Amino acid sequence: MMARNVRRGRTPVLDLTAQTTLPLELPRPLAGMVAGPAAALDICAADYDVVRRAVAYVTHHVRDQPEVEAIAAAAGVTPRALTDLFRRWCGLTPKAFLQAVTLDRARQVLAECPNVLDAALELGLSGPGRLHDLFVVHEAMSPGEWKTGGAGLVIRYGLHPSPFGTALAMCTPRGLCGLAFADAGEEEAALADMRRRWPYATYLEDPTATAPLVSRIFNPEAWREEQPLRIVFIGTDFEIRVWETLLRIPMGRATTYSTIAGHVGKPSAARAVGAAVGKNPISFVVPCHRVLGKNGDLTGYHWGLTRKRAILGWEAGRIGTEG
Protein backbone atom coordinates (compact mmCIF):
# COMPACT_ATOMS: atom_id res chain seq x y z
CA MET A 1 0.00 0.00 0.00
CA MET A 2 1.45 3.35 -1.01
CA ALA A 3 1.56 6.17 1.52
CA ARG A 4 -0.19 9.45 0.93
CA ASN A 5 0.97 12.72 2.48
CA VAL A 6 3.72 10.91 4.29
CA ARG A 7 5.86 12.82 6.76
CA ARG A 8 9.47 11.78 7.04
CA GLY A 9 12.19 13.07 9.24
CA ARG A 10 15.01 12.71 11.65
CA THR A 11 13.93 14.27 14.91
CA PRO A 12 16.43 16.83 16.27
CA VAL A 13 17.55 16.01 19.78
CA LEU A 14 19.87 17.58 22.33
CA ASP A 15 21.59 15.65 25.08
CA LEU A 16 22.43 18.19 27.76
CA THR A 17 24.37 15.71 29.85
CA ALA A 18 28.02 16.67 30.20
CA GLN A 19 30.25 14.39 28.16
CA THR A 20 28.19 11.23 28.49
CA THR A 21 30.07 8.24 27.15
CA LEU A 22 29.47 4.54 26.80
CA PRO A 23 30.95 2.37 29.57
CA LEU A 24 34.47 1.26 28.68
CA GLU A 25 33.29 -2.34 28.59
CA LEU A 26 29.75 -3.29 27.68
CA PRO A 27 27.96 -5.80 29.93
CA ARG A 28 28.73 -9.29 28.67
CA PRO A 29 25.44 -10.12 26.93
CA LEU A 30 25.51 -6.83 25.03
CA ALA A 31 29.19 -7.15 24.18
CA GLY A 32 28.46 -10.61 22.83
CA MET A 33 25.68 -9.50 20.54
CA VAL A 34 28.06 -8.95 17.65
CA ALA A 35 28.82 -12.67 17.60
CA GLY A 36 25.46 -13.96 18.73
CA PRO A 37 22.65 -11.44 19.20
CA ALA A 38 19.94 -14.05 19.71
CA ALA A 39 21.90 -15.84 22.44
CA ALA A 40 22.74 -12.53 24.12
CA LEU A 41 19.08 -11.52 24.20
CA ASP A 42 18.19 -14.89 25.71
CA ILE A 43 20.60 -14.17 28.57
CA CYS A 44 19.24 -10.63 29.04
CA ALA A 45 15.67 -11.94 29.08
CA ALA A 46 16.51 -14.52 31.74
CA ASP A 47 18.22 -11.83 33.80
CA TYR A 48 15.19 -9.56 33.51
CA ASP A 49 13.01 -12.06 35.36
CA VAL A 50 15.25 -11.60 38.41
CA VAL A 51 15.50 -7.83 37.85
CA ARG A 52 11.71 -7.60 37.70
CA ARG A 53 11.33 -9.32 41.08
CA ALA A 54 14.04 -7.14 42.61
CA VAL A 55 12.52 -3.89 41.33
CA ALA A 56 9.03 -4.91 42.42
CA TYR A 57 10.30 -5.69 45.93
CA VAL A 58 12.13 -2.38 46.28
CA THR A 59 9.09 -0.47 44.98
CA HIS A 60 6.93 -1.93 47.74
CA HIS A 61 9.57 -1.43 50.45
CA VAL A 62 11.04 1.91 49.42
CA ARG A 63 10.58 3.47 52.87
CA ASP A 64 12.53 0.62 54.46
CA GLN A 65 15.55 1.23 52.22
CA PRO A 66 16.20 -2.52 51.98
CA GLU A 67 19.73 -3.87 51.85
CA VAL A 68 21.04 -5.94 48.96
CA GLU A 69 20.62 -9.11 51.05
CA ALA A 70 16.86 -8.55 51.42
CA ILE A 71 16.44 -7.64 47.76
CA ALA A 72 18.37 -10.72 46.67
CA ALA A 73 16.25 -12.96 48.88
CA ALA A 74 13.07 -11.52 47.38
CA ALA A 75 14.47 -12.09 43.89
CA GLY A 76 15.41 -15.68 44.70
CA VAL A 77 19.20 -15.37 44.33
CA THR A 78 22.23 -14.77 46.52
CA PRO A 79 23.55 -11.21 47.05
CA ARG A 80 26.66 -12.03 45.01
CA ALA A 81 24.56 -13.49 42.20
CA LEU A 82 22.31 -10.41 42.23
CA THR A 83 25.30 -8.07 41.95
CA ASP A 84 26.83 -10.09 39.12
CA LEU A 85 23.50 -10.25 37.33
CA PHE A 86 22.86 -6.49 37.49
CA ARG A 87 26.37 -5.74 36.25
CA ARG A 88 25.82 -8.15 33.37
CA TRP A 89 22.34 -6.87 32.56
CA CYS A 90 22.90 -3.11 32.72
CA GLY A 91 26.47 -2.40 33.84
CA LEU A 92 25.48 -1.13 37.29
CA THR A 93 25.54 -2.53 40.80
CA PRO A 94 22.10 -3.07 42.36
CA LYS A 95 22.71 -0.03 44.58
CA ALA A 96 23.62 2.23 41.64
CA PHE A 97 20.68 0.93 39.64
CA LEU A 98 18.21 1.67 42.43
CA GLN A 99 19.67 5.14 42.97
CA ALA A 100 19.15 5.83 39.27
CA VAL A 101 15.39 5.23 39.52
CA THR A 102 14.57 7.05 42.77
CA LEU A 103 12.14 9.96 42.92
CA ASP A 104 14.97 12.28 43.96
CA ARG A 105 16.98 11.28 40.89
CA ALA A 106 13.95 11.82 38.65
CA ARG A 107 13.48 15.32 40.05
CA GLN A 108 17.17 16.04 39.55
CA VAL A 109 16.98 14.99 35.89
CA LEU A 110 13.99 17.25 35.29
CA ALA A 111 15.69 20.18 37.02
CA GLU A 112 18.96 19.73 35.15
CA CYS A 113 17.34 19.86 31.74
CA PRO A 114 14.02 21.75 31.80
CA ASN A 115 14.20 22.75 28.12
CA VAL A 116 15.26 19.44 26.63
CA LEU A 117 12.60 19.62 23.89
CA ASP A 118 13.78 23.02 22.65
CA ALA A 119 17.23 21.78 21.68
CA ALA A 120 18.93 21.76 18.30
CA LEU A 121 20.78 18.85 16.79
CA GLU A 122 23.61 20.90 15.35
CA LEU A 123 25.16 21.70 18.74
CA GLY A 124 27.26 18.61 18.14
CA LEU A 125 26.89 16.67 21.38
CA SER A 126 27.75 13.00 21.37
CA GLY A 127 27.09 9.93 23.47
CA PRO A 128 24.58 7.09 23.57
CA GLY A 129 21.69 9.37 24.50
CA ARG A 130 21.97 11.07 21.15
CA LEU A 131 23.00 7.91 19.28
CA HIS A 132 19.72 6.22 20.05
CA ASP A 133 17.67 9.05 18.59
CA LEU A 134 19.81 9.51 15.48
CA PHE A 135 19.39 5.79 14.93
CA VAL A 136 15.66 6.29 14.25
CA VAL A 137 14.08 7.63 11.06
CA HIS A 138 10.30 7.97 11.12
CA GLU A 139 7.41 8.53 8.78
CA ALA A 140 3.66 8.70 9.33
CA MET A 141 0.73 7.26 7.49
CA SER A 142 -1.89 9.70 6.30
CA PRO A 143 -5.06 10.34 8.38
CA GLY A 144 -7.05 8.52 5.73
CA GLU A 145 -4.95 5.39 6.11
CA TRP A 146 -5.32 5.51 9.88
CA LYS A 147 -9.10 5.90 9.71
CA THR A 148 -9.45 2.60 7.83
CA GLY A 149 -8.23 0.77 10.92
CA GLY A 150 -5.38 -0.78 9.00
CA ALA A 151 -7.49 -2.17 6.15
CA GLY A 152 -5.22 -3.36 3.36
CA LEU A 153 -2.16 -3.25 5.62
CA VAL A 154 -0.07 -6.39 6.13
CA ILE A 155 1.65 -6.49 9.52
CA ARG A 156 4.21 -9.17 10.28
CA TYR A 157 4.96 -9.93 13.91
CA GLY A 158 7.16 -12.04 16.12
CA LEU A 159 7.85 -12.72 19.79
CA HIS A 160 11.47 -12.39 20.92
CA PRO A 161 13.50 -12.28 24.13
CA SER A 162 14.64 -8.83 25.22
CA PRO A 163 16.28 -7.15 28.23
CA PHE A 164 12.76 -6.27 29.46
CA GLY A 165 10.90 -9.54 29.01
CA THR A 166 9.29 -10.90 25.88
CA ALA A 167 9.16 -8.31 23.09
CA LEU A 168 6.36 -8.37 20.53
CA ALA A 169 7.66 -6.66 17.40
CA MET A 170 5.48 -5.69 14.44
CA CYS A 171 6.53 -4.36 11.06
CA THR A 172 5.18 -3.31 7.68
CA PRO A 173 7.19 -3.07 4.45
CA ARG A 174 7.87 0.55 5.44
CA GLY A 175 9.30 -0.14 8.88
CA LEU A 176 8.67 -1.06 12.49
CA CYS A 177 5.13 -0.12 13.52
CA GLY A 178 4.77 -1.79 16.90
CA LEU A 179 6.87 -2.92 19.87
CA ALA A 180 5.23 -4.20 23.04
CA PHE A 181 6.40 -6.12 26.10
CA ALA A 182 4.92 -9.06 27.97
CA ASP A 183 5.77 -11.14 31.00
CA ALA A 184 5.61 -14.93 30.82
CA GLY A 185 2.09 -16.10 29.99
CA GLU A 186 0.94 -12.66 28.80
CA GLU A 187 2.05 -12.95 25.18
CA GLU A 188 -1.41 -13.60 23.72
CA ALA A 189 -2.87 -10.67 25.66
CA ALA A 190 -0.12 -8.39 24.34
CA LEU A 191 -0.84 -9.49 20.78
CA ALA A 192 -4.58 -8.92 21.22
CA ASP A 193 -3.90 -5.47 22.67
CA MET A 194 -1.79 -4.47 19.67
CA ARG A 195 -4.26 -5.90 17.15
CA ARG A 196 -7.05 -3.76 18.60
CA ARG A 197 -5.14 -0.69 17.46
CA TRP A 198 -5.46 -1.67 13.78
CA PRO A 199 -8.34 -4.19 13.75
CA TYR A 200 -8.69 -4.51 9.98
CA ALA A 201 -5.04 -5.18 9.16
CA THR A 202 -3.84 -8.61 8.08
CA TYR A 203 -1.50 -10.14 10.66
CA LEU A 204 1.13 -12.73 9.76
CA GLU A 205 3.32 -14.40 12.37
CA ASP A 206 6.81 -14.09 10.91
CA PRO A 207 9.58 -13.87 13.53
CA THR A 208 12.24 -14.08 10.82
CA ALA A 209 11.08 -10.65 9.63
CA THR A 210 11.16 -9.05 13.08
CA ALA A 211 14.20 -10.75 14.65
CA PRO A 212 16.78 -8.50 12.93
CA LEU A 213 14.90 -5.42 14.13
CA VAL A 214 14.83 -6.61 17.74
CA SER A 215 18.53 -7.50 17.67
CA ARG A 216 19.38 -3.95 16.56
CA ILE A 217 16.99 -2.16 18.89
CA PHE A 218 18.43 -3.62 22.09
CA ASN A 219 22.09 -3.55 21.04
CA PRO A 220 23.69 -0.10 21.46
CA GLU A 221 26.59 -1.26 19.31
CA ALA A 222 24.16 -1.44 16.37
CA TRP A 223 22.87 2.13 16.71
CA ARG A 224 24.22 3.72 13.56
CA GLU A 225 23.07 6.97 11.98
CA GLU A 226 24.18 5.72 8.57
CA GLN A 227 22.03 2.58 9.02
CA PRO A 228 18.90 3.93 10.70
CA LEU A 229 15.98 1.98 12.04
CA ARG A 230 12.89 2.91 10.06
CA ILE A 231 9.64 3.24 11.98
CA VAL A 232 6.15 4.13 10.80
CA PHE A 233 3.55 5.89 12.95
CA ILE A 234 -0.08 4.84 12.61
CA GLY A 235 -2.33 7.18 14.61
CA THR A 236 -4.22 10.46 14.68
CA ASP A 237 -2.42 13.65 13.72
CA PHE A 238 -2.29 14.76 17.36
CA GLU A 239 -0.96 11.40 18.54
CA ILE A 240 1.74 11.45 15.89
CA ARG A 241 2.81 14.96 16.92
CA VAL A 242 3.17 13.74 20.49
CA TRP A 243 5.10 10.63 19.44
CA GLU A 244 7.42 12.72 17.27
CA THR A 245 8.07 14.90 20.32
CA LEU A 246 8.95 11.83 22.39
CA LEU A 247 11.77 11.13 19.96
CA ARG A 248 13.39 14.41 21.06
CA ILE A 249 13.98 13.14 24.61
CA PRO A 250 17.56 11.82 24.82
CA MET A 251 18.52 8.78 26.82
CA GLY A 252 19.28 9.82 30.37
CA ARG A 253 16.92 12.81 30.17
CA ALA A 254 13.21 13.17 30.94
CA THR A 255 10.33 15.57 30.48
CA THR A 256 6.74 16.02 31.66
CA TYR A 257 3.31 15.77 30.07
CA SER A 258 2.74 19.50 30.50
CA THR A 259 6.05 20.32 28.80
CA ILE A 260 5.10 18.16 25.83
CA ALA A 261 1.68 19.83 25.71
CA GLY A 262 3.32 23.22 25.41
CA HIS A 263 5.71 21.95 22.78
CA VAL A 264 2.90 20.70 20.51
CA GLY A 265 1.02 23.98 20.88
CA LYS A 266 -1.62 22.73 23.32
CA PRO A 267 -0.42 24.01 26.71
CA SER A 268 -3.70 23.15 28.45
CA ALA A 269 -3.90 19.64 27.01
CA ALA A 270 -1.64 17.73 29.40
CA ARG A 271 -4.30 15.04 29.87
CA ALA A 272 -4.73 14.58 26.14
CA VAL A 273 -0.96 14.32 25.84
CA GLY A 274 -0.99 11.68 28.56
CA ALA A 275 -3.56 9.69 26.61
CA ALA A 276 -1.47 9.93 23.43
CA VAL A 277 1.68 8.90 25.29
CA GLY A 278 -0.22 5.92 26.67
CA LYS A 279 -1.19 4.88 23.14
CA ASN A 280 2.38 4.93 21.83
CA PRO A 281 2.61 1.63 19.93
CA ILE A 282 6.41 1.52 19.59
CA SER A 283 7.71 1.22 23.13
CA PHE A 284 11.36 1.84 24.02
CA VAL A 285 12.24 3.09 20.51
CA VAL A 286 9.74 5.93 20.94
CA PRO A 287 10.65 6.61 24.57
CA CYS A 288 7.38 7.21 26.36
CA HIS A 289 9.11 5.80 29.47
CA ARG A 290 11.07 9.08 29.68
CA VAL A 291 7.91 11.07 30.48
CA LEU A 292 7.36 11.72 34.18
CA GLY A 293 4.80 13.46 36.32
CA LYS A 294 5.33 17.16 37.05
CA ASN A 295 6.96 16.33 40.39
CA GLY A 296 9.12 13.55 38.99
CA ASP A 297 6.68 10.76 39.80
CA LEU A 298 6.86 7.62 37.67
CA THR A 299 3.34 7.84 36.37
CA GLY A 300 1.50 5.21 34.35
CA TYR A 301 3.19 3.06 31.73
CA HIS A 302 1.22 0.81 29.39
CA TRP A 303 3.60 -2.09 29.98
CA GLY A 304 3.83 -1.67 33.76
CA LEU A 305 5.65 0.64 36.16
CA THR A 306 8.09 -2.09 37.18
CA ARG A 307 9.20 -2.34 33.56
CA LYS A 308 9.39 1.46 33.29
CA ARG A 309 11.76 1.58 36.26
CA ALA A 310 13.79 -1.25 34.78
CA ILE A 311 14.16 0.52 31.43
CA LEU A 312 15.22 3.80 33.06
CA GLY A 313 17.81 1.97 35.16
CA TRP A 314 19.08 0.04 32.13
CA GLU A 315 19.48 3.32 30.26
CA ALA A 316 21.39 4.78 33.21
CA GLY A 317 23.87 1.97 32.70
CA ARG A 318 24.13 2.75 29.00
CA ILE A 319 25.19 6.36 29.65
CA GLY A 320 27.74 5.40 32.27
CA THR A 321 25.93 6.47 35.45
CA GLU A 322 28.15 5.76 38.42
CA GLY A 323 27.09 4.88 41.90
C-alpha positions as CSV (number, residue, x, y, z in Angstrom):
1,M,0.0,0.0,0.0
2,M,1.4,3.4,-1.0
3,A,1.6,6.2,1.5
4,R,-0.2,9.5,0.9
5,N,1.0,12.7,2.5
6,V,3.7,10.9,4.3
7,R,5.9,12.8,6.8
8,R,9.5,11.8,7.0
9,G,12.2,13.1,9.2
10,R,15.0,12.7,11.6
11,T,13.9,14.3,14.9
12,P,16.4,16.8,16.3
13,V,17.6,16.0,19.8
14,L,19.9,17.6,22.3
15,D,21.6,15.6,25.1
16,L,22.4,18.2,27.8
17,T,24.4,15.7,29.9
18,A,28.0,16.7,30.2
19,Q,30.3,14.4,28.2
20,T,28.2,11.2,28.5
21,T,30.1,8.2,27.1
22,L,29.5,4.5,26.8
23,P,31.0,2.4,29.6
24,L,34.5,1.3,28.7
25,E,33.3,-2.3,28.6
26,L,29.8,-3.3,27.7
27,P,28.0,-5.8,29.9
28,R,28.7,-9.3,28.7
29,P,25.4,-10.1,26.9
30,L,25.5,-6.8,25.0
31,A,29.2,-7.2,24.2
32,G,28.5,-10.6,22.8
33,M,25.7,-9.5,20.5
34,V,28.1,-8.9,17.7
35,A,28.8,-12.7,17.6
36,G,25.5,-14.0,18.7
37,P,22.7,-11.4,19.2
38,A,19.9,-14.1,19.7
39,A,21.9,-15.8,22.4
40,A,22.7,-12.5,24.1
41,L,19.1,-11.5,24.2
42,D,18.2,-14.9,25.7
43,I,20.6,-14.2,28.6
44,C,19.2,-10.6,29.0
45,A,15.7,-11.9,29.1
46,A,16.5,-14.5,31.7
47,D,18.2,-11.8,33.8
48,Y,15.2,-9.6,33.5
49,D,13.0,-12.1,35.4
50,V,15.3,-11.6,38.4
51,V,15.5,-7.8,37.8
52,R,11.7,-7.6,37.7
53,R,11.3,-9.3,41.1
54,A,14.0,-7.1,42.6
55,V,12.5,-3.9,41.3
56,A,9.0,-4.9,42.4
57,Y,10.3,-5.7,45.9
58,V,12.1,-2.4,46.3
59,T,9.1,-0.5,45.0
60,H,6.9,-1.9,47.7
61,H,9.6,-1.4,50.5
62,V,11.0,1.9,49.4
63,R,10.6,3.5,52.9
64,D,12.5,0.6,54.5
65,Q,15.6,1.2,52.2
66,P,16.2,-2.5,52.0
67,E,19.7,-3.9,51.8
68,V,21.0,-5.9,49.0
69,E,20.6,-9.1,51.0
70,A,16.9,-8.6,51.4
71,I,16.4,-7.6,47.8
72,A,18.4,-10.7,46.7
73,A,16.3,-13.0,48.9
74,A,13.1,-11.5,47.4
75,A,14.5,-12.1,43.9
76,G,15.4,-15.7,44.7
77,V,19.2,-15.4,44.3
78,T,22.2,-14.8,46.5
79,P,23.5,-11.2,47.0
80,R,26.7,-12.0,45.0
81,A,24.6,-13.5,42.2
82,L,22.3,-10.4,42.2
83,T,25.3,-8.1,41.9
84,D,26.8,-10.1,39.1
85,L,23.5,-10.2,37.3
86,F,22.9,-6.5,37.5
87,R,26.4,-5.7,36.3
88,R,25.8,-8.1,33.4
89,W,22.3,-6.9,32.6
90,C,22.9,-3.1,32.7
91,G,26.5,-2.4,33.8
92,L,25.5,-1.1,37.3
93,T,25.5,-2.5,40.8
94,P,22.1,-3.1,42.4
95,K,22.7,0.0,44.6
96,A,23.6,2.2,41.6
97,F,20.7,0.9,39.6
98,L,18.2,1.7,42.4
99,Q,19.7,5.1,43.0
100,A,19.1,5.8,39.3
101,V,15.4,5.2,39.5
102,T,14.6,7.1,42.8
103,L,12.1,10.0,42.9
104,D,15.0,12.3,44.0
105,R,17.0,11.3,40.9
106,A,13.9,11.8,38.7
107,R,13.5,15.3,40.1
108,Q,17.2,16.0,39.6
109,V,17.0,15.0,35.9
110,L,14.0,17.3,35.3
111,A,15.7,20.2,37.0
112,E,19.0,19.7,35.1
113,C,17.3,19.9,31.7
114,P,14.0,21.8,31.8
115,N,14.2,22.7,28.1
116,V,15.3,19.4,26.6
117,L,12.6,19.6,23.9
118,D,13.8,23.0,22.6
119,A,17.2,21.8,21.7
120,A,18.9,21.8,18.3
121,L,20.8,18.8,16.8
122,E,23.6,20.9,15.4
123,L,25.2,21.7,18.7
124,G,27.3,18.6,18.1
125,L,26.9,16.7,21.4
126,S,27.7,13.0,21.4
127,G,27.1,9.9,23.5
128,P,24.6,7.1,23.6
129,G,21.7,9.4,24.5
130,R,22.0,11.1,21.2
131,L,23.0,7.9,19.3
132,H,19.7,6.2,20.0
133,D,17.7,9.0,18.6
134,L,19.8,9.5,15.5
135,F,19.4,5.8,14.9
136,V,15.7,6.3,14.3
137,V,14.1,7.6,11.1
138,H,10.3,8.0,11.1
139,E,7.4,8.5,8.8
140,A,3.7,8.7,9.3
141,M,0.7,7.3,7.5
142,S,-1.9,9.7,6.3
143,P,-5.1,10.3,8.4
144,G,-7.1,8.5,5.7
145,E,-5.0,5.4,6.1
146,W,-5.3,5.5,9.9
147,K,-9.1,5.9,9.7
148,T,-9.4,2.6,7.8
149,G,-8.2,0.8,10.9
150,G,-5.4,-0.8,9.0
151,A,-7.5,-2.2,6.2
152,G,-5.2,-3.4,3.4
153,L,-2.2,-3.2,5.6
154,V,-0.1,-6.4,6.1
155,I,1.6,-6.5,9.5
156,R,4.2,-9.2,10.3
157,Y,5.0,-9.9,13.9
158,G,7.2,-12.0,16.1
159,L,7.9,-12.7,19.8
160,H,11.5,-12.4,20.9
161,P,13.5,-12.3,24.1
162,S,14.6,-8.8,25.2
163,P,16.3,-7.1,28.2
164,F,12.8,-6.3,29.5
165,G,10.9,-9.5,29.0
166,T,9.3,-10.9,25.9
167,A,9.2,-8.3,23.1
168,L,6.4,-8.4,20.5
169,A,7.7,-6.7,17.4
170,M,5.5,-5.7,14.4
171,C,6.5,-4.4,11.1
172,T,5.2,-3.3,7.7
173,P,7.2,-3.1,4.5
174,R,7.9,0.6,5.4
175,G,9.3,-0.1,8.9
176,L,8.7,-1.1,12.5
177,C,5.1,-0.1,13.5
178,G,4.8,-1.8,16.9
179,L,6.9,-2.9,19.9
180,A,5.2,-4.2,23.0
181,F,6.4,-6.1,26.1
182,A,4.9,-9.1,28.0
183,D,5.8,-11.1,31.0
184,A,5.6,-14.9,30.8
185,G,2.1,-16.1,30.0
186,E,0.9,-12.7,28.8
187,E,2.0,-13.0,25.2
188,E,-1.4,-13.6,23.7
189,A,-2.9,-10.7,25.7
190,A,-0.1,-8.4,24.3
191,L,-0.8,-9.5,20.8
192,A,-4.6,-8.9,21.2
193,D,-3.9,-5.5,22.7
194,M,-1.8,-4.5,19.7
195,R,-4.3,-5.9,17.1
196,R,-7.0,-3.8,18.6
197,R,-5.1,-0.7,17.5
198,W,-5.5,-1.7,13.8
199,P,-8.3,-4.2,13.8
200,Y,-8.7,-4.5,10.0
201,A,-5.0,-5.2,9.2
202,T,-3.8,-8.6,8.1
203,Y,-1.5,-10.1,10.7
204,L,1.1,-12.7,9.8
205,E,3.3,-14.4,12.4
206,D,6.8,-14.1,10.9
207,P,9.6,-13.9,13.5
208,T,12.2,-14.1,10.8
209,A,11.1,-10.7,9.6
210,T,11.2,-9.0,13.1
211,A,14.2,-10.8,14.7
212,P,16.8,-8.5,12.9
213,L,14.9,-5.4,14.1
214,V,14.8,-6.6,17.7
215,S,18.5,-7.5,17.7
216,R,19.4,-3.9,16.6
217,I,17.0,-2.2,18.9
218,F,18.4,-3.6,22.1
219,N,22.1,-3.5,21.0
220,P,23.7,-0.1,21.5
221,E,26.6,-1.3,19.3
222,A,24.2,-1.4,16.4
223,W,22.9,2.1,16.7
224,R,24.2,3.7,13.6
225,E,23.1,7.0,12.0
226,E,24.2,5.7,8.6
227,Q,22.0,2.6,9.0
228,P,18.9,3.9,10.7
229,L,16.0,2.0,12.0
230,R,12.9,2.9,10.1
231,I,9.6,3.2,12.0
232,V,6.2,4.1,10.8
233,F,3.6,5.9,12.9
234,I,-0.1,4.8,12.6
235,G,-2.3,7.2,14.6
236,T,-4.2,10.5,14.7
237,D,-2.4,13.6,13.7
238,F,-2.3,14.8,17.4
239,E,-1.0,11.4,18.5
240,I,1.7,11.5,15.9
241,R,2.8,15.0,16.9
242,V,3.2,13.7,20.5
243,W,5.1,10.6,19.4
244,E,7.4,12.7,17.3
245,T,8.1,14.9,20.3
246,L,8.9,11.8,22.4
247,L,11.8,11.1,20.0
248,R,13.4,14.4,21.1
249,I,14.0,13.1,24.6
250,P,17.6,11.8,24.8
251,M,18.5,8.8,26.8
252,G,19.3,9.8,30.4
253,R,16.9,12.8,30.2
254,A,13.2,13.2,30.9
255,T,10.3,15.6,30.5
256,T,6.7,16.0,31.7
257,Y,3.3,15.8,30.1
258,S,2.7,19.5,30.5
259,T,6.1,20.3,28.8
260,I,5.1,18.2,25.8
261,A,1.7,19.8,25.7
262,G,3.3,23.2,25.4
263,H,5.7,22.0,22.8
264,V,2.9,20.7,20.5
265,G,1.0,24.0,20.9
266,K,-1.6,22.7,23.3
267,P,-0.4,24.0,26.7
268,S,-3.7,23.2,28.5
269,A,-3.9,19.6,27.0
270,A,-1.6,17.7,29.4
271,R,-4.3,15.0,29.9
272,A,-4.7,14.6,26.1
273,V,-1.0,14.3,25.8
274,G,-1.0,11.7,28.6
275,A,-3.6,9.7,26.6
276,A,-1.5,9.9,23.4
277,V,1.7,8.9,25.3
278,G,-0.2,5.9,26.7
279,K,-1.2,4.9,23.1
280,N,2.4,4.9,21.8
281,P,2.6,1.6,19.9
282,I,6.4,1.5,19.6
283,S,7.7,1.2,23.1
284,F,11.4,1.8,24.0
285,V,12.2,3.1,20.5
286,V,9.7,5.9,20.9
287,P,10.7,6.6,24.6
288,C,7.4,7.2,26.4
289,H,9.1,5.8,29.5
290,R,11.1,9.1,29.7
291,V,7.9,11.1,30.5
292,L,7.4,11.7,34.2
293,G,4.8,13.5,36.3
294,K,5.3,17.2,37.0
295,N,7.0,16.3,40.4
296,G,9.1,13.5,39.0
297,D,6.7,10.8,39.8
298,L,6.9,7.6,37.7
299,T,3.3,7.8,36.4
300,G,1.5,5.2,34.3
301,Y,3.2,3.1,31.7
302,H,1.2,0.8,29.4
303,W,3.6,-2.1,30.0
304,G,3.8,-1.7,33.8
305,L,5.7,0.6,36.2
306,T,8.1,-2.1,37.2
307,R,9.2,-2.3,33.6
308,K,9.4,1.5,33.3
309,R,11.8,1.6,36.3
310,A,13.8,-1.2,34.8
311,I,14.2,0.5,31.4
312,L,15.2,3.8,33.1
313,G,17.8,2.0,35.2
314,W,19.1,0.0,32.1
315,E,19.5,3.3,30.3
316,A,21.4,4.8,33.2
317,G,23.9,2.0,32.7
318,R,24.1,2.8,29.0
319,I,25.2,6.4,29.6
320,G,27.7,5.4,32.3
321,T,25.9,6.5,35.5
322,E,28.1,5.8,38.4
323,G,27.1,4.9,41.9
